[in-house]
Amino acid sequence: MSRRRYGLPERQAADEFRPVAAARKTKFYRDKQHGKWLGVCSGIADYTGVDATIVRIAMVLGTLMGMPLILFYIVAGIVAPKKPAELFHQTPDDAKFWQGVRASPRQTVRDVRARFRELDRRLAHVETYVTSSNTRLSQEIEQLR
């Protein structure tokens, strides 16, 4: 009765009310949108940051040399999840950052820490300048009031 009062259908699937988990940017996904067949080579290219054409050529050459790469490709095409739609709308800078995280997480953490140290140093310099007894700056601030 209360469901009808609020205009809701009698039966709702329980999954409709569960929050959708955010896609992990460090996980391997098949990229069907940019892929040729199952999207595995395109997914590998996206994951590693290597051009998809190079990955495809390596896959063909490896298969011609007798490696069981076609079997790997088919298994990966079946097992790997499709790339979520929300990950298709990344900026190039975001994509490059997350490829770096996947390639070497420790180096990425060092780079981020170095950036924060540099920002902290610059902010401390600005704070020192603003809080110093700079008479010219004090006069400019007073004129703005």
N, CA, C and O atoms as a GROMACS GRO file, in nm:
protein
  580
    1MET      N    1   0.082  -0.118   0.000
    1MET     CA    2   0.000   0.000   0.000
    1MET      C    3   0.087   0.126   0.000
    1MET      O    4   0.060   0.219  -0.076
    2SER      N    5   0.189   0.132   0.081
    2SER     CA    6   0.271   0.252   0.088
    2SER      C    7   0.350   0.272  -0.041
    2SER      O    8   0.381   0.386  -0.077
    3ARG      N    9   0.383   0.164  -0.112
    3ARG     CA   10   0.457   0.177  -0.237
    3ARG      C   11   0.370   0.245  -0.342
    3ARG      O   12   0.419   0.328  -0.420
    4ARG      N   13   0.242   0.212  -0.345
    4ARG     CA   14   0.151   0.274  -0.442
    4ARG      C   15   0.130   0.422  -0.409
    4ARG      O   16   0.119   0.504  -0.500
    5ARG      N   17   0.126   0.453  -0.282
    5ARG     CA   18   0.105   0.591  -0.242
    5ARG      C   19   0.218   0.681  -0.296
    5ARG      O   20   0.194   0.796  -0.333
    6TYR      N   21   0.339   0.628  -0.301
    6TYR     CA   22   0.453   0.706  -0.349
    6TYR      C   23   0.477   0.688  -0.498
    6TYR      O   24   0.576   0.739  -0.551
    7GLY      N   25   0.389   0.616  -0.566
    7GLY     CA   26   0.401   0.600  -0.710
    7GLY      C   27   0.504   0.500  -0.753
    7GLY      O   28   0.548   0.502  -0.868
    8LEU      N   29   0.546   0.410  -0.663
    8LEU     CA   30   0.644   0.309  -0.697
    8LEU      C   31   0.574   0.181  -0.742
    8LEU      O   32   0.466   0.150  -0.692
    9PRO      N   33   0.632   0.108  -0.835
    9PRO     CA   34   0.573  -0.020  -0.873
    9PRO      C   35   0.577  -0.116  -0.755
    9PRO      O   36   0.655  -0.099  -0.662
   10GLU      N   37   0.491  -0.216  -0.760
   10GLU     CA   38   0.482  -0.311  -0.649
   10GLU      C   39   0.611  -0.387  -0.628
   10GLU      O   40   0.654  -0.403  -0.513
   11ARG      N   41   0.673  -0.433  -0.732
   11ARG     CA   42   0.794  -0.513  -0.719
   11ARG      C   43   0.911  -0.440  -0.784
   11ARG      O   44   0.904  -0.400  -0.900
   12GLN      N   45   1.017  -0.423  -0.708
   12GLN     CA   46   1.140  -0.364  -0.758
   12GLN      C   47   1.251  -0.466  -0.737
   12GLN      O   48   1.254  -0.535  -0.635
   13ALA      N   49   1.339  -0.476  -0.830
   13ALA     CA   50   1.454  -0.565  -0.812
   13ALA      C   51   1.542  -0.507  -0.703
   13ALA      O   52   1.561  -0.386  -0.696
   14ALA      N   53   1.596  -0.594  -0.620
   14ALA     CA   54   1.680  -0.548  -0.509
   14ALA      C   55   1.806  -0.479  -0.560
   14ALA      O   56   1.859  -0.391  -0.493
   15ASP      N   57   1.854  -0.518  -0.679
   15ASP     CA   58   1.976  -0.459  -0.733
   15ASP      C   59   1.958  -0.312  -0.771
   15ASP      O   60   2.056  -0.238  -0.776
   16GLU      N   61   1.837  -0.270  -0.796
   16GLU     CA   62   1.815  -0.131  -0.837
   16GLU      C   63   1.844  -0.032  -0.725
   16GLU      O   64   1.870   0.085  -0.751
   17PHE      N   65   1.841  -0.078  -0.602
   17PHE     CA   66   1.859   0.011  -0.489
   17PHE      C   67   2.001   0.004  -0.433
   17PHE      O   68   2.034   0.079  -0.340
   18ARG      N   69   2.083  -0.083  -0.486
   18ARG     CA   70   2.220  -0.093  -0.438
   18ARG      C   71   2.305   0.013  -0.507
   18ARG      O   72   2.290   0.037  -0.627
   19PRO      N   73   2.394   0.077  -0.432
   19PRO     CA   74   2.481   0.176  -0.497
   19PRO      C   75   2.579   0.107  -0.592
   19PRO      O   76   2.626  -0.004  -0.565
   20VAL      N   77   2.608   0.173  -0.702
   20VAL     CA   78   2.700   0.119  -0.801
   20VAL      C   79   2.842   0.150  -0.755
   20VAL      O   80   2.875   0.264  -0.723
   21ALA      N   81   2.924   0.047  -0.751
   21ALA     CA   82   3.064   0.066  -0.709
   21ALA      C   83   3.140   0.138  -0.820
   21ALA      O   84   3.117   0.114  -0.939
   22ALA      N   85   3.229   0.225  -0.780
   22ALA     CA   86   3.310   0.297  -0.878
   22ALA      C   87   3.407   0.201  -0.944
   22ALA      O   88   3.459   0.110  -0.880
   23ALA      N   89   3.431   0.220  -1.072
   23ALA     CA   90   3.523   0.134  -1.146
   23ALA      C   91   3.665   0.159  -1.098
   23ALA      O   92   3.706   0.273  -1.076
   24ARG      N   93   3.739   0.052  -1.083
   24ARG     CA   94   3.879   0.063  -1.042
   24ARG      C   95   3.963   0.101  -1.162
   24ARG      O   96   3.958   0.035  -1.266
   25LYS      N   97   4.040   0.205  -1.148
   25LYS     CA   98   4.120   0.253  -1.260
   25LYS      C   99   4.250   0.178  -1.275
   25LYS      O  100   4.321   0.196  -1.374
   26THR      N  101   4.283   0.092  -1.179
   26THR     CA  102   4.407   0.016  -1.186
   26THR      C  103   4.382  -0.128  -1.229
   26THR      O  104   4.475  -0.209  -1.227
   27LYS      N  105   4.263  -0.161  -1.268
   27LYS     CA  106   4.227  -0.296  -1.308
   27LYS      C  107   4.231  -0.309  -1.460
   27LYS      O  108   4.211  -0.212  -1.532
   28PHE      N  109   4.258  -0.433  -1.509
   28PHE     CA  110   4.259  -0.458  -1.653
   28PHE      C  111   4.117  -0.480  -1.701
   28PHE      O  112   4.042  -0.559  -1.645
   29TYR      N  113   4.081  -0.408  -1.806
   29TYR     CA  114   3.949  -0.422  -1.870
   29TYR      C  115   3.968  -0.443  -2.019
   29TYR      O  116   4.064  -0.395  -2.079
   30ARG      N  117   3.874  -0.517  -2.080
   30ARG     CA  118   3.869  -0.525  -2.226
   30ARG      C  119   3.811  -0.392  -2.276
   30ARG      O  120   3.715  -0.340  -2.218
   31ASP      N  121   3.869  -0.340  -2.380
   31ASP     CA  122   3.823  -0.213  -2.436
   31ASP      C  123   3.752  -0.239  -2.568
   31ASP      O  124   3.812  -0.224  -2.675
   32LYS      N  125   3.625  -0.277  -2.561
   32LYS     CA  126   3.549  -0.311  -2.681
   32LYS      C  127   3.528  -0.189  -2.772
   32LYS      O  128   3.515  -0.204  -2.893
   33GLN      N  129   3.523  -0.072  -2.714
   33GLN     CA  130   3.497   0.048  -2.794
   33GLN      C  131   3.611   0.075  -2.891
   33GLN      O  132   3.588   0.117  -3.004
   34HIS      N  133   3.734   0.050  -2.849
   34HIS     CA  134   3.850   0.074  -2.934
   34HIS      C  135   3.909  -0.055  -2.988
   34HIS      O  136   4.010  -0.052  -3.059
   35GLY      N  137   3.848  -0.168  -2.956
   35GLY     CA  138   3.900  -0.299  -2.997
   35GLY      C  139   3.855  -0.338  -3.136
   35GLY      O  140   3.765  -0.278  -3.194
   36LYS      N  141   3.921  -0.441  -3.189
   36LYS     CA  142   3.886  -0.493  -3.321
   36LYS      C  143   3.794  -0.615  -3.310
   36LYS      O  144   3.697  -0.626  -3.384
   37TRP      N  145   3.826  -0.705  -3.216
   37TRP     CA  146   3.746  -0.826  -3.206
   37TRP      C  147   3.684  -0.838  -3.067
   37TRP      O  148   3.566  -0.810  -3.050
   38LEU      N  149   3.764  -0.877  -2.968
   38LEU     CA  150   3.713  -0.886  -2.831
   38LEU      C  151   3.759  -0.769  -2.743
   38LEU      O  152   3.710  -0.753  -2.631
   39GLY      N  153   3.852  -0.690  -2.791
   39GLY     CA  154   3.899  -0.574  -2.716
   39GLY      C  155   4.014  -0.604  -2.621
   39GLY      O  156   4.048  -0.519  -2.538
   40VAL      N  157   4.075  -0.724  -2.632
   40VAL     CA  158   4.182  -0.761  -2.540
   40VAL      C  159   4.309  -0.681  -2.570
   40VAL      O  160   4.369  -0.625  -2.478
   41CYS      N  161   4.350  -0.674  -2.696
   41CYS     CA  162   4.471  -0.598  -2.731
   41CYS      C  163   4.455  -0.450  -2.698
   41CYS      O  164   4.549  -0.387  -2.649
   42SER      N  165   4.337  -0.397  -2.722
   42SER     CA  166   4.311  -0.258  -2.689
   42SER      C  167   4.314  -0.238  -2.537
   42SER      O  168   4.361  -0.135  -2.489
   43GLY      N  169   4.263  -0.335  -2.463
   43GLY     CA  170   4.268  -0.328  -2.317
   43GLY      C  171   4.411  -0.334  -2.266
   43GLY      O  172   4.447  -0.262  -2.173
   44ILE      N  173   4.493  -0.421  -2.327
   44ILE     CA  174   4.635  -0.429  -2.287
   44ILE      C  175   4.704  -0.296  -2.318
   44ILE      O  176   4.783  -0.247  -2.237
   45ALA      N  177   4.674  -0.239  -2.433
   45ALA     CA  178   4.734  -0.111  -2.470
   45ALA      C  179   4.693  -0.001  -2.372
   45ALA      O  180   4.775   0.081  -2.332
   46ASP      N  181   4.566   0.000  -2.334
   46ASP     CA  182   4.519   0.100  -2.239
   46ASP      C  183   4.582   0.080  -2.102
   46ASP      O  184   4.616   0.176  -2.034
   47TYR      N  185   4.598  -0.044  -2.062
   47TYR     CA  186   4.654  -0.076  -1.930
   47TYR      C  187   4.801  -0.039  -1.921
   47TYR      O  188   4.847   0.013  -1.819
   48THR      N  189   4.877  -0.066  -2.029
   48THR     CA  190   5.021  -0.043  -2.025
   48THR      C  191   5.065   0.092  -2.080
   48THR      O  192   5.175   0.138  -2.049
   49GLY      N  193   4.981   0.156  -2.161
   49GLY     CA  194   5.019   0.283  -2.221
   49GLY      C  195   5.091   0.267  -2.354
   49GLY      O  196   5.138   0.365  -2.411
   50VAL      N  197   5.099   0.143  -2.404
   50VAL     CA  198   5.161   0.116  -2.533
   50VAL      C  199   5.054   0.133  -2.640
   50VAL      O  200   4.936   0.111  -2.614
   51ASP      N  201   5.095   0.173  -2.760
   51ASP     CA  202   5.000   0.190  -2.870
   51ASP      C  203   4.934   0.056  -2.903
   51ASP      O  204   5.001  -0.048  -2.903
   52ALA      N  205   4.805   0.057  -2.931
   52ALA     CA  206   4.729  -0.066  -2.958
   52ALA      C  207   4.780  -0.136  -3.082
   52ALA      O  208   4.777  -0.259  -3.089
   53THR      N  209   4.827  -0.063  -3.180
   53THR     CA  210   4.879  -0.125  -3.302
   53THR      C  211   5.002  -0.210  -3.272
   53THR      O  212   5.017  -0.320  -3.327
   54ILE      N  213   5.087  -0.162  -3.185
   54ILE     CA  214   5.207  -0.238  -3.147
   54ILE      C  215   5.166  -0.366  -3.074
   54ILE      O  216   5.224  -0.472  -3.098
   55VAL      N  217   5.069  -0.356  -2.985
   55VAL     CA  218   5.022  -0.475  -2.913
   55VAL      C  219   4.963  -0.575  -3.012
   55VAL      O  220   4.988  -0.695  -2.999
   56ARG      N  221   4.886  -0.529  -3.108
   56ARG     CA  222   4.826  -0.620  -3.207
   56ARG      C  223   4.934  -0.687  -3.293
   56ARG      O  224   4.926  -0.807  -3.319
   57ILE      N  225   5.033  -0.610  -3.337
   57ILE     CA  226   5.142  -0.668  -3.417
   57ILE      C  227   5.218  -0.772  -3.335
   57ILE      O  228   5.251  -0.879  -3.386
   58ALA      N  229   5.245  -0.740  -3.208
   58ALA     CA  230   5.314  -0.836  -3.121
   58ALA      C  231   5.231  -0.963  -3.103
   58ALA      O  232   5.286  -1.073  -3.098
   59MET      N  233   5.101  -0.948  -3.092
   59MET     CA  234   5.013  -1.064  -3.077
   59MET      C  235   5.017  -1.151  -3.202
   59MET      O  236   5.026  -1.274  -3.192
   60VAL      N  237   5.011  -1.091  -3.320
   60VAL     CA  238   5.015  -1.167  -3.444
   60VAL      C  239   5.151  -1.234  -3.462
   60VAL      O  240   5.157  -1.352  -3.496
   61LEU      N  241   5.260  -1.160  -3.438
   61LEU     CA  242   5.394  -1.218  -3.452
   61LEU      C  243   5.415  -1.333  -3.352
   61LEU      O  244   5.472  -1.436  -3.388
   62GLY      N  245   5.369  -1.315  -3.231
   62GLY     CA  246   5.382  -1.420  -3.131
   62GLY      C  247   5.304  -1.544  -3.169
   62GLY      O  248   5.350  -1.656  -3.148
   63THR      N  249   5.185  -1.526  -3.226
   63THR     CA  250   5.105  -1.640  -3.270
   63THR      C  251   5.172  -1.710  -3.386
   63THR      O  252   5.173  -1.833  -3.392
   64LEU      N  253   5.229  -1.634  -3.480
   64LEU     CA  254   5.298  -1.695  -3.594
   64LEU      C  255   5.425  -1.769  -3.552
   64LEU      O  256   5.466  -1.863  -3.619
   65MET      N  257   5.486  -1.728  -3.443
   65MET     CA  258   5.607  -1.795  -3.392
   65MET      C  259   5.573  -1.920  -3.312
   65MET      O  260   5.663  -1.988  -3.262
   66GLY      N  261   5.448  -1.950  -3.299
   66GLY     CA  262   5.410  -2.074  -3.232
   66GLY      C  263   5.370  -2.058  -3.086
   66GLY      O  264   5.344  -2.157  -3.019
   67MET      N  265   5.365  -1.937  -3.036
   67MET     CA  266   5.323  -1.916  -2.898
   67MET      C  267   5.170  -1.930  -2.891
   67MET      O  268   5.100  -1.892  -2.985
   68PRO      N  269   5.119  -1.981  -2.782
   68PRO     CA  270   4.973  -1.999  -2.770
   68PRO      C  271   4.901  -1.870  -2.733
   68PRO      O  272   4.815  -1.870  -2.645
   69LEU      N  273   4.934  -1.761  -2.800
   69LEU     CA  274   4.876  -1.632  -2.766
   69LEU      C  275   4.729  -1.622  -2.805
   69LEU      O  276   4.652  -1.551  -2.740
   70ILE      N  277   4.689  -1.693  -2.910
   70ILE     CA  278   4.548  -1.687  -2.950
   70ILE      C  279   4.462  -1.751  -2.843
   70ILE      O  280   4.350  -1.706  -2.818
   71LEU      N  281   4.513  -1.854  -2.778
   71LEU     CA  282   4.441  -1.916  -2.666
   71LEU      C  283   4.432  -1.817  -2.549
   71LEU      O  284   4.326  -1.802  -2.488
   72PHE      N  285   4.542  -1.750  -2.520
   72PHE     CA  286   4.542  -1.647  -2.416
   72PHE      C  287   4.442  -1.537  -2.450
   72PHE      O  288   4.368  -1.490  -2.363
   73TYR      N  289   4.439  -1.497  -2.576
   73TYR     CA  290   4.348  -1.391  -2.620
   73TYR      C  291   4.203  -1.431  -2.598
   73TYR      O  292   4.124  -1.352  -2.546
   74ILE      N  293   4.168  -1.551  -2.635
   74ILE     CA  294   4.030  -1.597  -2.620
   74ILE      C  295   3.993  -1.609  -2.473
   74ILE      O  296   3.884  -1.568  -2.433
   75VAL      N  297   4.082  -1.665  -2.392
   75VAL     CA  298   4.054  -1.677  -2.247
   75VAL      C  299   4.039  -1.539  -2.185
   75VAL      O  300   3.947  -1.516  -2.107
   76ALA      N  301   4.129  -1.447  -2.220
   76ALA     CA  302   4.120  -1.311  -2.165
   76ALA      C  303   3.992  -1.242  -2.213
   76ALA      O  304   3.931  -1.165  -2.138
   77GLY      N  305   3.952  -1.270  -2.336
   77GLY     CA  306   3.829  -1.212  -2.389
   77GLY      C  307   3.705  -1.261  -2.316
   77GLY      O  308   3.605  -1.190  -2.306
   78ILE      N  309   3.712  -1.384  -2.266
   78ILE     CA  310   3.599  -1.440  -2.192
   78ILE      C  311   3.601  -1.399  -2.046
   78ILE      O  312   3.497  -1.366  -1.989
   79VAL      N  313   3.719  -1.400  -1.986
   79VAL     CA  314   3.732  -1.378  -1.841
   79VAL      C  315   3.733  -1.229  -1.803
   79VAL      O  316   3.670  -1.190  -1.705
   80ALA      N  317   3.804  -1.148  -1.879
   80ALA     CA  318   3.821  -1.007  -1.843
   80ALA      C  319   3.689  -0.930  -1.859
   80ALA      O  320   3.617  -0.951  -1.956
   81PRO      N  321   3.658  -0.842  -1.764
   81PRO     CA  322   3.535  -0.762  -1.776
   81PRO      C  323   3.551  -0.651  -1.879
   81PRO      O  324   3.662  -0.606  -1.908
   82LYS      N  325   3.437  -0.606  -1.932
   82LYS     CA  326   3.439  -0.494  -2.026
   82LYS      C  327   3.470  -0.365  -1.950
   82LYS      O  328   3.437  -0.352  -1.832
   83LYS      N  329   3.532  -0.274  -2.018
   83LYS     CA  330   3.566  -0.146  -1.959
   83LYS      C  331   3.438  -0.069  -1.928
   83LYS      O  332   3.356  -0.050  -2.018
   84PRO      N  333   3.420  -0.024  -1.803
   84PRO     CA  334   3.299   0.053  -1.769
   84PRO      C  335   3.291   0.184  -1.846
   84PRO      O  336   3.393   0.245  -1.879
   85ALA      N  337   3.170   0.226  -1.874
   85ALA     CA  338   3.149   0.347  -1.954
   85ALA      C  339   3.209   0.470  -1.887
   85ALA      O  340   3.253   0.562  -1.957
   86GLU      N  341   3.211   0.474  -1.756
   86GLU     CA  342   3.265   0.593  -1.687
   86GLU      C  343   3.414   0.612  -1.709
   86GLU      O  344   3.465   0.722  -1.692
   87LEU      N  345   3.485   0.505  -1.747
   87LEU     CA  346   3.628   0.518  -1.771
   87LEU      C  347   3.661   0.566  -1.912
   87LEU      O  348   3.776   0.597  -1.941
   88PHE      N  349   3.562   0.573  -2.000
   88PHE     CA  350   3.585   0.623  -2.134
   88PHE      C  351   3.594   0.775  -2.138
   88PHE      O  352   3.640   0.832  -2.237
   89HIS      N  353   3.553   0.842  -2.033
   89HIS     CA  354   3.547   0.988  -2.032
   89HIS      C  355   3.659   1.048  -1.948
   89HIS      O  356   3.637   1.146  -1.876
   90GLN      N  357   3.778   0.991  -1.957
   90GLN     CA  358   3.893   1.044  -1.884
   90GLN      C  359   3.966   1.146  -1.970
   90GLN      O  360   3.969   1.136  -2.093
   91THR      N  361   4.024   1.243  -1.904
   91THR     CA  362   4.110   1.336  -1.976
   91THR      C  363   4.241   1.265  -2.008
   91THR      O  364   4.276   1.168  -1.940
   92PRO      N  365   4.315   1.311  -2.107
   92PRO     CA  366   4.444   1.247  -2.138
   92PRO      C  367   4.540   1.249  -2.019
   92PRO      O  368   4.617   1.155  -1.999
   93ASP      N  369   4.536   1.357  -1.939
   93ASP     CA  370   4.623   1.363  -1.822
   93ASP      C  371   4.585   1.256  -1.720
   93ASP      O  372   4.673   1.192  -1.661
   94ASP      N  373   4.455   1.237  -1.698
   94ASP     CA  374   4.411   1.133  -1.605
   94ASP      C  375   4.451   0.995  -1.655
   94ASP      O  376   4.498   0.912  -1.577
   95ALA      N  377   4.432   0.970  -1.783
   95ALA     CA  378   4.468   0.839  -1.839
   95ALA      C  379   4.617   0.813  -1.823
   95ALA      O  380   4.658   0.702  -1.786
   96LYS      N  381   4.698   0.914  -1.850
   96LYS     CA  382   4.843   0.898  -1.836
   96LYS      C  383   4.881   0.874  -1.689
   96LYS      O  384   4.967   0.791  -1.661
   97PHE      N  385   4.818   0.946  -1.598
   97PHE     CA  386   4.846   0.928  -1.456
   97PHE      C  387   4.816   0.785  -1.413
   97PHE      O  388   4.898   0.721  -1.347
   98TRP      N  389   4.698   0.733  -1.449
   98TRP     CA  390   4.659   0.599  -1.406
   98TRP      C  391   4.741   0.491  -1.474
   98TRP      O  392   4.761   0.384  -1.417
   99GLN      N  393   4.789   0.515  -1.596
   99GLN     CA  394   4.881   0.420  -1.658
   99GLN      C  395   5.012   0.415  -1.580
   99GLN      O  396   5.071   0.308  -1.564
  100GLY      N  397   5.056   0.530  -1.533
  100GLY     CA  398   5.177   0.534  -1.450
  100GLY      C  399   5.156   0.462  -1.318
  100GLY      O  400   5.247   0.396  -1.269
  101VAL      N  401   5.038   0.476  -1.260
  101VAL     CA  402   5.008   0.407  -1.134
  101VAL      C  403   5.012   0.256  -1.157
  101VAL      O  404   5.067   0.182  -1.076
  102ARG      N  405   4.955   0.211  -1.268
  102ARG     CA  406   4.955   0.067  -1.296
  102ARG      C  407   5.096   0.016  -1.324
  102ARG      O  408   5.131  -0.094  -1.282
  103ALA      N  409   5.176   0.096  -1.394
  103ALA     CA  410   5.311   0.053  -1.431
  103ALA      C  411   5.404   0.049  -1.310
  103ALA      O  412   5.475  -0.050  -1.291
  104SER      N  413   5.406   0.153  -1.231
  104SER     CA  414   5.493   0.154  -1.113
  104SER      C  415   5.430   0.241  -1.004
  104SER      O  416   5.450   0.362  -1.001
  105PRO      N  417   5.354   0.177  -0.916
  105PRO     CA  418   5.286   0.253  -0.811
  105PRO      C  419   5.381   0.328  -0.718
  105PRO      O  420   5.351   0.440  -0.677
  106ARG      N  421   5.495   0.269  -0.686
  106ARG     CA  422   5.588   0.337  -0.595
  106ARG      C  423   5.644   0.465  -0.655
  106ARG      O  424   5.655   0.567  -0.587
  107GLN      N  425   5.677   0.459  -0.784
  107GLN     CA  426   5.728   0.580  -0.850
  107GLN      C  427   5.621   0.688  -0.854
  107GLN      O  428   5.651   0.806  -0.837
  108THR      N  429   5.496   0.649  -0.876
  108THR     CA  430   5.387   0.745  -0.878
  108THR      C  431   5.369   0.810  -0.742
  108THR      O  432   5.347   0.931  -0.732
  109VAL      N  433   5.378   0.731  -0.636
  109VAL     CA  434   5.367   0.786  -0.501
  109VAL      C  435   5.480   0.884  -0.475
  109VAL      O  436   5.459   0.990  -0.417
  110ARG      N  437   5.601   0.849  -0.518
  110ARG     CA  438   5.715   0.942  -0.501
  110ARG      C  439   5.692   1.072  -0.576
  110ARG      O  440   5.720   1.180  -0.525
  111ASP      N  441   5.640   1.061  -0.700
  111ASP     CA  442   5.614   1.181  -0.779
  111ASP      C  443   5.508   1.269  -0.715
  111ASP      O  444   5.522   1.392  -0.710
  112VAL      N  445   5.402   1.208  -0.666
  112VAL     CA  446   5.296   1.286  -0.601
  112VAL      C  447   5.348   1.352  -0.474
  112VAL      O  448   5.318   1.469  -0.448
  113ARG      N  449   5.426   1.278  -0.396
  113ARG     CA  450   5.484   1.338  -0.274
  113ARG      C  451   5.576   1.454  -0.308
  113ARG      O  452   5.575   1.556  -0.239
  114ALA      N  453   5.655   1.440  -0.414
  114ALA     CA  454   5.745   1.548  -0.454
  114ALA      C  455   5.665   1.671  -0.497
  114ALA      O  456   5.703   1.784  -0.466
  115ARG      N  457   5.554   1.649  -0.567
  115ARG     CA  458   5.470   1.763  -0.606
  115ARG      C  459   5.411   1.833  -0.485
  115ARG      O  460   5.407   1.956  -0.479
  116PHE      N  461   5.365   1.754  -0.388
  116PHE     CA  462   5.309   1.815  -0.267
  116PHE      C  463   5.416   1.889  -0.188
  116PHE      O  464   5.389   1.995  -0.131
  117ARG      N  465   5.538   1.835  -0.183
  117ARG     CA  466   5.646   1.906  -0.113
  117ARG      C  467   5.675   2.039  -0.181
  117ARG      O  468   5.696   2.141  -0.114
  118GLU      N  469   5.676   2.039  -0.315
  118GLU     CA  470   5.699   2.163  -0.390
  118GLU      C  471   5.587   2.263  -0.366
  118GLU      O  472   5.613   2.382  -0.346
  119LEU      N  473   5.462   2.216  -0.367
  119LEU     CA  474   5.349   2.305  -0.339
  119LEU      C  475   5.356   2.360  -0.196
  119LEU      O  476   5.328   2.477  -0.173
  120ASP      N  477   5.394   2.275  -0.102
  120ASP     CA  478   5.406   2.319   0.037
  120ASP      C  479   5.516   2.425   0.051
  120ASP      O  480   5.500   2.523   0.123
  121ARG      N  481   5.627   2.404  -0.020
  121ARG     CA  482   5.736   2.501  -0.015
  121ARG      C  483   5.692   2.635  -0.073
  121ARG      O  484   5.721   2.741  -0.017
  122ARG      N  485   5.620   2.630  -0.186
  122ARG     CA  486   5.573   2.754  -0.248
  122ARG      C  487   5.471   2.825  -0.161
  122ARG      O  488   5.472   2.947  -0.150
  123LEU      N  489   5.382   2.747  -0.099
  123LEU     CA  490   5.282   2.806  -0.010
  123LEU      C  491   5.348   2.870   0.112
  123LEU      O  492   5.307   2.978   0.156
  124ALA      N  493   5.450   2.805   0.166
  124ALA     CA  494   5.523   2.863   0.279
  124ALA      C  495   5.590   2.994   0.237
  124ALA      O  496   5.594   3.088   0.316
  125HIS      N  497   5.640   3.001   0.116
  125HIS     CA  498   5.701   3.124   0.066
  125HIS      C  499   5.597   3.235   0.055
  125HIS      O  500   5.623   3.350   0.092
  126VAL      N  501   5.480   3.202   0.004
  126VAL     CA  502   5.372   3.302  -0.007
  126VAL      C  503   5.329   3.348   0.132
  126VAL      O  504   5.309   3.467   0.154
  127GLU      N  505   5.314   3.254   0.226
  127GLU     CA  506   5.275   3.290   0.362
  127GLU      C  507   5.378   3.383   0.426
  127GLU      O  508   5.343   3.480   0.493
  128THR      N  509   5.505   3.352   0.404
  128THR     CA  510   5.611   3.436   0.460
  128THR      C  511   5.604   3.576   0.400
  128THR      O  512   5.621   3.675   0.471
  129TYR      N  513   5.579   3.585   0.273
  129TYR     CA  514   5.571   3.715   0.206
  129TYR      C  515   5.451   3.795   0.257
  129TYR      O  516   5.462   3.915   0.283
  130VAL      N  517   5.337   3.727   0.271
  130VAL     CA  518   5.217   3.799   0.313
  130VAL      C  519   5.225   3.841   0.459
  130VAL      O  520   5.179   3.950   0.494
  131THR      N  521   5.281   3.758   0.545
  131THR     CA  522   5.285   3.790   0.688
  131THR      C  523   5.407   3.871   0.728
  131THR      O  524   5.419   3.910   0.844
  132SER      N  525   5.496   3.897   0.635
  132SER     CA  526   5.615   3.976   0.670
  132SER      C  527   5.575   4.123   0.689
  132SER      O  528   5.463   4.164   0.659
  133SER      N  529   5.668   4.197   0.738
  133SER     CA  530   5.641   4.338   0.761
  133SER      C  531   5.674   4.418   0.635
  133SER      O  532   5.751   4.514   0.639
  134ASN      N  533   5.616   4.378   0.527
  134ASN     CA  534   5.636   4.445   0.399
  134ASN      C  535   5.543   4.566   0.396
  134ASN      O  536   5.421   4.552   0.384
  135THR      N  537   5.601   4.685   0.406
  135THR     CA  538   5.519   4.806   0.414
  135THR      C  539   5.445   4.833   0.284
  135THR      O  540   5.332   4.880   0.287
  136ARG      N  541   5.506   4.805   0.172
  136ARG     CA  542   5.439   4.828   0.044
  136ARG      C  543   5.316   4.739   0.031
  136ARG      O  544   5.210   4.785  -0.011
  137LEU      N  545   5.331   4.613   0.068
  137LEU     CA  546   5.218   4.521   0.063
  137LEU      C  547   5.110   4.564   0.160
  137LEU      O  548   4.991   4.556   0.128
  138SER      N  549   5.147   4.607   0.278
  138SER     CA  550   5.050   4.654   0.378
  138SER      C  551   4.972   4.774   0.326
  138SER      O  552   4.851   4.784   0.346
  139GLN      N  553   5.041   4.864   0.258
  139GLN     CA  554   4.974   4.980   0.202
  139GLN      C  555   4.875   4.939   0.093
  139GLN      O  556   4.764   4.993   0.086
  140GLU      N  557   4.913   4.845   0.008
  140GLU     CA  558   4.823   4.798  -0.098
  140GLU      C  559   4.699   4.731  -0.040
  140GLU      O  560   4.588   4.750  -0.090
  141ILE      N  561   4.718   4.653   0.065
  141ILE     CA  562   4.604   4.586   0.129
  141ILE      C  563   4.512   4.690   0.192
  141ILE      O  564   4.389   4.678   0.182
  142GLU      N  565   4.568   4.790   0.255
  142GLU     CA  566   4.487   4.895   0.316
  142GLU      C  567   4.410   4.975   0.211
  142GLU      O  568   4.296   5.016   0.236
  143GLN      N  569   4.468   4.996   0.096
  143GLN     CA  570   4.400   5.068  -0.011
  143GLN      C  571   4.281   4.988  -0.064
  143GLN      O  572   4.182   5.046  -0.108
  144LEU      N  573   4.290   4.858  -0.060
  144LEU     CA  574   4.181   4.773  -0.108
  144LEU      C  575   4.062   4.774  -0.013
  144LEU      O  576   3.949   4.751  -0.055
  145ARG      N  577   4.085   4.800   0.112
  145ARG     CA  578   3.977   4.801   0.211
  145ARG      C  579   3.898   4.924   0.196
  145ARG      O  580   3.802   4.944   0.270
   0.00000   0.00000   0.00000
